[in-house]
């Protein structure tokens, strides 16, 4: 039983590390994606608003 418990602990530790890694990378990726979308919309809308308002 001891080897099985230690192996399960190792697997759970690896899964926790992978979960934390994917969570952090997912947060960073979503933040950067939102920033890119925001800047692309701003780049598209600012010249249009300037041209319409003259």
PDB file as gemmi writes it, atoms N, CA and C in Angstrom:
CRYST1    1.000    1.000    1.000  90.00  90.00  90.00 P 1                      
ATOM      1  N   UNK A   1       0.824  -1.217   0.000  1.00  0.00           N  
ATOM      2  CA  UNK A   1       0.000   0.000   0.000  1.00  0.00           C  
ATOM      3  C   UNK A   1       0.851   1.257   0.000  1.00  0.00           C  
ATOM      4  N   UNK A   2       2.027   1.183   0.633  1.00  0.00           N  
ATOM      5  CA  UNK A   2       2.839   2.401   0.696  1.00  0.00           C  
ATOM      6  C   UNK A   2       3.299   2.873  -0.690  1.00  0.00           C  
ATOM      7  N   UNK A   3       3.831   1.998  -1.553  1.00  0.00           N  
ATOM      8  CA  UNK A   3       4.248   2.480  -2.884  1.00  0.00           C  
ATOM      9  C   UNK A   3       3.087   3.092  -3.659  1.00  0.00           C  
ATOM     10  N   UNK A   4       1.901   2.495  -3.538  1.00  0.00           N  
ATOM     11  CA  UNK A   4       0.754   3.011  -4.272  1.00  0.00           C  
ATOM     12  C   UNK A   4       0.383   4.405  -3.756  1.00  0.00           C  
ATOM     13  N   UNK A   5       0.423   4.597  -2.437  1.00  0.00           N  
ATOM     14  CA  UNK A   5       0.089   5.907  -1.868  1.00  0.00           C  
ATOM     15  C   UNK A   5       1.125   6.944  -2.299  1.00  0.00           C  
ATOM     16  N   UNK A   6       2.412   6.575  -2.259  1.00  0.00           N  
ATOM     17  CA  UNK A   6       3.448   7.532  -2.646  1.00  0.00           C  
ATOM     18  C   UNK A   6       3.322   7.870  -4.126  1.00  0.00           C  
ATOM     19  N   UNK A   7       3.014   6.860  -4.956  1.00  0.00           N  
ATOM     20  CA  UNK A   7       2.844   7.116  -6.387  1.00  0.00           C  
ATOM     21  C   UNK A   7       1.651   8.040  -6.603  1.00  0.00           C  
ATOM     22  N   UNK A   8       0.560   7.814  -5.864  1.00  0.00           N  
ATOM     23  CA  UNK A   8      -0.622   8.664  -6.012  1.00  0.00           C  
ATOM     24  C   UNK A   8      -0.301  10.088  -5.568  1.00  0.00           C  
ATOM     25  N   UNK A   9       0.505  10.221  -4.514  1.00  0.00           N  
ATOM     26  CA  UNK A   9       0.894  11.565  -4.079  1.00  0.00           C  
ATOM     27  C   UNK A   9       1.720  12.253  -5.155  1.00  0.00           C  
ATOM     28  N   UNK A  10       2.633  11.518  -5.788  1.00  0.00           N  
ATOM     29  CA  UNK A  10       3.436  12.106  -6.857  1.00  0.00           C  
ATOM     30  C   UNK A  10       2.569  12.537  -8.026  1.00  0.00           C  
ATOM     31  N   UNK A  11       1.607  11.697  -8.388  1.00  0.00           N  
ATOM     32  CA  UNK A  11       0.718  12.041  -9.499  1.00  0.00           C  
ATOM     33  C   UNK A  11      -0.126  13.251  -9.135  1.00  0.00           C  
ATOM     34  N   UNK A  12      -0.646  13.279  -7.908  1.00  0.00           N  
ATOM     35  CA  UNK A  12      -1.474  14.414  -7.499  1.00  0.00           C  
ATOM     36  C   UNK A  12      -0.639  15.691  -7.459  1.00  0.00           C  
ATOM     37  N   UNK A  13       0.623  15.572  -7.026  1.00  0.00           N  
ATOM     38  CA  UNK A  13       1.498  16.745  -6.998  1.00  0.00           C  
ATOM     39  C   UNK A  13       1.746  17.247  -8.415  1.00  0.00           C  
ATOM     40  N   UNK A  14       1.999  16.321  -9.348  1.00  0.00           N  
ATOM     41  CA  UNK A  14       2.215  16.715 -10.744  1.00  0.00           C  
ATOM     42  C   UNK A  14       0.950  17.358 -11.303  1.00  0.00           C  
ATOM     43  N   UNK A  15      -0.210  16.789 -10.977  1.00  0.00           N  
ATOM     44  CA  UNK A  15      -1.469  17.343 -11.471  1.00  0.00           C  
ATOM     45  C   UNK A  15      -1.708  18.730 -10.893  1.00  0.00           C  
ATOM     46  N   UNK A  16      -1.382  18.914  -9.612  1.00  0.00           N  
ATOM     47  CA  UNK A  16      -1.533  20.245  -9.007  1.00  0.00           C  
ATOM     48  C   UNK A  16      -0.613  21.249  -9.684  1.00  0.00           C  
ATOM     49  N   UNK A  17       0.631  20.847  -9.930  1.00  0.00           N  
ATOM     50  CA  UNK A  17       1.572  21.742 -10.598  1.00  0.00           C  
ATOM     51  C   UNK A  17       1.110  22.085 -12.003  1.00  0.00           C  
ATOM     52  N   UNK A  18       0.608  21.074 -12.731  1.00  0.00           N  
ATOM     53  CA  UNK A  18       0.120  21.330 -14.087  1.00  0.00           C  
ATOM     54  C   UNK A  18      -1.101  22.239 -14.041  1.00  0.00           C  
ATOM     55  N   UNK A  19      -1.992  22.015 -13.078  1.00  0.00           N  
ATOM     56  CA  UNK A  19      -3.194  22.839 -12.965  1.00  0.00           C  
ATOM     57  C   UNK A  19      -2.824  24.279 -12.654  1.00  0.00           C  
ATOM     58  N   UNK A  20      -1.888  24.473 -11.713  1.00  0.00           N  
ATOM     59  CA  UNK A  20      -1.450  25.832 -11.380  1.00  0.00           C  
ATOM     60  C   UNK A  20      -0.776  26.481 -12.585  1.00  0.00           C  
ATOM     61  N   UNK A  21       0.042  25.711 -13.301  1.00  0.00           N  
ATOM     62  CA  UNK A  21       0.742  26.246 -14.479  1.00  0.00           C  
ATOM     63  C   UNK A  21      -0.257  26.674 -15.543  1.00  0.00           C  
ATOM     64  N   UNK A  22      -1.233  25.810 -15.835  1.00  0.00           N  
ATOM     65  CA  UNK A  22      -2.234  26.149 -16.850  1.00  0.00           C  
ATOM     66  C   UNK A  22      -3.100  27.315 -16.396  1.00  0.00           C  
ATOM     67  N   UNK A  23      -3.384  27.417 -15.094  1.00  0.00           N  
ATOM     68  CA  UNK A  23      -4.189  28.538 -14.595  1.00  0.00           C  
ATOM     69  C   UNK A  23      -3.444  29.849 -14.783  1.00  0.00           C  
ATOM     70  N   UNK A  24      -2.157  29.875 -14.396  1.00  0.00           N  
ATOM     71  CA  UNK A  24      -1.370  31.109 -14.527  1.00  0.00           C  
ATOM     72  C   UNK A  24      -1.211  31.486 -15.994  1.00  0.00           C  
ATOM     73  N   UNK A  25      -0.870  30.510 -16.832  1.00  0.00           N  
ATOM     74  CA  UNK A  25      -0.695  30.811 -18.254  1.00  0.00           C  
ATOM     75  C   UNK A  25      -2.017  31.220 -18.886  1.00  0.00           C  
ATOM     76  N   UNK A  26      -3.117  30.624 -18.433  1.00  0.00           N  
ATOM     77  CA  UNK A  26      -4.422  30.999 -18.960  1.00  0.00           C  
ATOM     78  C   UNK A  26      -4.788  32.421 -18.589  1.00  0.00           C  
ATOM     79  N   UNK A  27      -4.496  32.825 -17.346  1.00  0.00           N  
ATOM     80  CA  UNK A  27      -4.773  34.201 -16.918  1.00  0.00           C  
ATOM     81  C   UNK A  27      -3.925  35.170 -17.728  1.00  0.00           C  
ATOM     82  N   UNK A  28      -2.630  34.869 -17.881  1.00  0.00           N  
ATOM     83  CA  UNK A  28      -1.744  35.758 -18.642  1.00  0.00           C  
ATOM     84  C   UNK A  28      -2.209  35.832 -20.093  1.00  0.00           C  
ATOM     85  N   UNK A  29      -2.589  34.674 -20.677  1.00  0.00           N  
ATOM     86  CA  UNK A  29      -3.005  34.654 -22.078  1.00  0.00           C  
ATOM     87  C   UNK A  29      -4.296  35.439 -22.263  1.00  0.00           C  
ATOM     88  N   UNK A  30      -5.258  35.279 -21.344  1.00  0.00           N  
ATOM     89  CA  UNK A  30      -6.528  35.997 -21.474  1.00  0.00           C  
ATOM     90  C   UNK A  30      -6.315  37.494 -21.299  1.00  0.00           C  
ATOM     91  N   UNK A  31      -5.447  37.881 -20.353  1.00  0.00           N  
ATOM     92  CA  UNK A  31      -5.173  39.305 -20.151  1.00  0.00           C  
ATOM     93  C   UNK A  31      -4.523  39.901 -21.393  1.00  0.00           C  
ATOM     94  N   UNK A  32      -3.540  39.211 -21.962  1.00  0.00           N  
ATOM     95  CA  UNK A  32      -2.864  39.731 -23.153  1.00  0.00           C  
ATOM     96  C   UNK A  32      -3.822  39.759 -24.334  1.00  0.00           C  
ATOM     97  N   UNK A  33      -4.697  38.745 -24.444  1.00  0.00           N  
ATOM     98  CA  UNK A  33      -5.663  38.722 -25.544  1.00  0.00           C  
ATOM     99  C   UNK A  33      -6.629  39.894 -25.411  1.00  0.00           C  
ATOM    100  N   UNK A  34      -7.093  40.169 -24.187  1.00  0.00           N  
ATOM    101  CA  UNK A  34      -7.994  41.306 -23.987  1.00  0.00           C  
ATOM    102  C   UNK A  34      -7.291  42.612 -24.313  1.00  0.00           C  
ATOM    103  N   UNK A  35      -6.014  42.731 -23.936  1.00  0.00           N  
ATOM    104  CA  UNK A  35      -5.263  43.955 -24.235  1.00  0.00           C  
ATOM    105  C   UNK A  35      -5.099  44.120 -25.738  1.00  0.00           C  
ATOM    106  N   UNK A  36      -4.797  43.025 -26.442  1.00  0.00           N  
ATOM    107  CA  UNK A  36      -4.636  43.100 -27.900  1.00  0.00           C  
ATOM    108  C   UNK A  36      -5.959  43.492 -28.550  1.00  0.00           C  
ATOM    109  N   UNK A  37      -7.064  42.897 -28.094  1.00  0.00           N  
ATOM    110  CA  UNK A  37      -8.380  43.238 -28.650  1.00  0.00           C  
ATOM    111  C   UNK A  37      -8.698  44.698 -28.363  1.00  0.00           C  
ATOM    112  N   UNK A  38      -8.414  45.152 -27.140  1.00  0.00           N  
ATOM    113  CA  UNK A  38      -8.690  46.540 -26.769  1.00  0.00           C  
ATOM    114  C   UNK A  38      -7.890  47.502 -27.637  1.00  0.00           C  
ATOM    115  N   UNK A  39      -6.595  47.211 -27.809  1.00  0.00           N  
ATOM    116  CA  UNK A  39      -5.748  48.106 -28.609  1.00  0.00           C  
ATOM    117  C   UNK A  39      -6.148  48.073 -30.083  1.00  0.00           C  
ATOM    118  N   UNK A  40      -6.556  46.903 -30.576  1.00  0.00           N  
ATOM    119  CA  UNK A  40      -6.969  46.826 -31.984  1.00  0.00           C  
ATOM    120  C   UNK A  40      -8.248  47.621 -32.195  1.00  0.00           C  
ATOM    121  N   UNK A  41      -9.192  47.525 -31.264  1.00  0.00           N  
ATOM    122  CA  UNK A  41     -10.419  48.312 -31.378  1.00  0.00           C  
ATOM    123  C   UNK A  41     -10.110  49.802 -31.273  1.00  0.00           C  
ATOM    124  N   UNK A  42      -9.218  50.167 -30.354  1.00  0.00           N  
ATOM    125  CA  UNK A  42      -8.855  51.581 -30.207  1.00  0.00           C  
ATOM    126  C   UNK A  42      -8.178  52.082 -31.480  1.00  0.00           C  
ATOM    127  N   UNK A  43      -7.300  51.270 -32.065  1.00  0.00           N  
ATOM    128  CA  UNK A  43      -6.610  51.682 -33.289  1.00  0.00           C  
ATOM    129  C   UNK A  43      -7.604  51.829 -34.438  1.00  0.00           C  
ATOM    130  N   UNK A  44      -8.654  51.014 -34.447  1.00  0.00           N  
ATOM    131  CA  UNK A  44      -9.647  51.122 -35.513  1.00  0.00           C  
ATOM    132  C   UNK A  44     -10.594  52.291 -35.283  1.00  0.00           C  
ATOM    133  N   UNK A  45     -10.973  52.540 -34.028  1.00  0.00           N  
ATOM    134  CA  UNK A  45     -12.016  53.527 -33.758  1.00  0.00           C  
ATOM    135  C   UNK A  45     -11.481  54.947 -33.634  1.00  0.00           C  
ATOM    136  N   UNK A  46     -10.227  55.114 -33.183  1.00  0.00           N  
ATOM    137  CA  UNK A  46      -9.726  56.482 -32.997  1.00  0.00           C  
ATOM    138  C   UNK A  46      -9.612  57.252 -34.309  1.00  0.00           C  
ATOM    139  N   UNK A  47      -9.019  56.716 -35.379  1.00  0.00           N  
ATOM    140  CA  UNK A  47      -8.972  57.472 -36.647  1.00  0.00           C  
ATOM    141  C   UNK A  47     -10.374  57.749 -37.187  1.00  0.00           C  
ATOM    142  N   UNK A  48     -11.311  56.823 -37.009  1.00  0.00           N  
ATOM    143  CA  UNK A  48     -12.672  57.020 -37.504  1.00  0.00           C  
ATOM    144  C   UNK A  48     -13.347  58.162 -36.746  1.00  0.00           C  
ATOM    145  N   UNK A  49     -13.190  58.196 -35.419  1.00  0.00           N  
ATOM    146  CA  UNK A  49     -13.814  59.263 -34.636  1.00  0.00           C  
ATOM    147  C   UNK A  49     -13.164  60.611 -34.962  1.00  0.00           C  
ATOM    148  N   UNK A  50     -11.845  60.599 -35.182  1.00  0.00           N  
ATOM    149  CA  UNK A  50     -11.165  61.852 -35.538  1.00  0.00           C  
ATOM    150  C   UNK A  50     -11.638  62.350 -36.904  1.00  0.00           C  
ATOM    151  N   UNK A  51     -11.802  61.456 -37.872  1.00  0.00           N  
ATOM    152  CA  UNK A  51     -12.206  61.874 -39.217  1.00  0.00           C  
ATOM    153  C   UNK A  51     -13.650  62.367 -39.206  1.00  0.00           C  
ATOM    154  N   UNK A  52     -14.517  61.751 -38.408  1.00  0.00           N  
ATOM    155  CA  UNK A  52     -15.915  62.172 -38.395  1.00  0.00           C  
ATOM    156  C   UNK A  52     -16.059  63.499 -37.662  1.00  0.00           C  
ATOM    157  N   UNK A  53     -15.290  63.671 -36.580  1.00  0.00           N  
ATOM    158  CA  UNK A  53     -15.398  64.927 -35.829  1.00  0.00           C  
ATOM    159  C   UNK A  53     -14.561  66.031 -36.456  1.00  0.00           C  
ATOM    160  N   UNK A  54     -13.693  65.680 -37.400  1.00  0.00           N  
ATOM    161  CA  UNK A  54     -12.981  66.647 -38.191  1.00  0.00           C  
ATOM    162  C   UNK A  54     -11.948  67.444 -37.495  1.00  0.00           C  
TER     163      UNK A  54                                                      
END                                                                             
